[in-house]
Amino acid sequence: MVFVYLIFNQKGRRYLFEGLIYGILVWFAIYALGRRLNVLGDVTIQIAISYIITSSIFGLVLAETLR
């Protein structure tokens, strides 16, 4: 809902970049909350990179879908 609001209020051509940043920020927020609540264990660098790539793809697909 937040991303849809942001995309529809922006009239620029940077929607893919905004989707990329949104996907990464959502991943970081969920990861930080999980670490803070001691739900997540240790994550290796390979897993973290995989999560960032996956969340970036999610953000790009979301932005392209809403365009």
For each residue, the residues with C-beta under 8 A, 3 or more apart:
1: 4 5
2: 5 6
3: 6 7 19 22 62 63 66
4: 1 7 8 66
5: 1 2 8 9
6: 2 3 9 10 18 22
7: 3 4 10 15 18 19 63 66 67
8: 4 5 66
9: 5 6
10: 6 7 14 15 18
11:
12: 15
13:
14: 10 17 18
15: 7 10 12 18 19 63 64 66 67
16: 19 20 60 63 64
17: 14 20 21
18: 6 7 10 14 15 21 22 63
19: 3 7 15 16 22 23 59 60 61 62 63 64
20: 16 17 23 24 56 59 60 63
21: 17 18 24 25 59
22: 3 6 18 19 25 26 59 62 63
23: 19 20 26 27 55 56 57 58 59 60 62
24: 20 21 27 28 52 55 56 59
25: 21 22 28 29
26: 22 23 29 30 55 58 59
27: 23 24 30 31 51 52 54 55
28: 24 25 31 32
29: 25 26 32 33
30: 26 27 33 34
31: 27 28 34 35 40 43 51
32: 28 29 35 36
33: 29 30 36 37
34: 30 31 37 39 40
35: 31 32 38 39 40
36: 32 33
37: 33 34
38: 35
39: 34 35
40: 31 34 35 43
41:
42:
43: 31 40 47 48 51
44: 47 48
45: 48 49
46: 49 50
47: 43 44 50 51
48: 43 44 45 51 52
49: 45 46 52 53
50: 46 47 53 54
51: 27 31 43 47 48 54 55
52: 24 27 48 49 55 56
53: 49 50 56 57
54: 27 50 51 57 58
55: 23 24 26 27 51 52 58 59
56: 20 23 24 52 53 59 60
57: 23 53 54 60 61
58: 23 26 54 55 61 62
59: 19 20 21 22 23 24 26 55 56 62 63
60: 16 19 20 23 56 57 63 64
61: 19 57 58 64 65
62: 3 19 22 23 58 59 65 66
63: 3 7 15 16 18 19 20 22 59 60 66 67
64: 15 16 19 60 61 67
65: 61 62
66: 3 4 7 8 15 62 63
67: 7 15 63 64
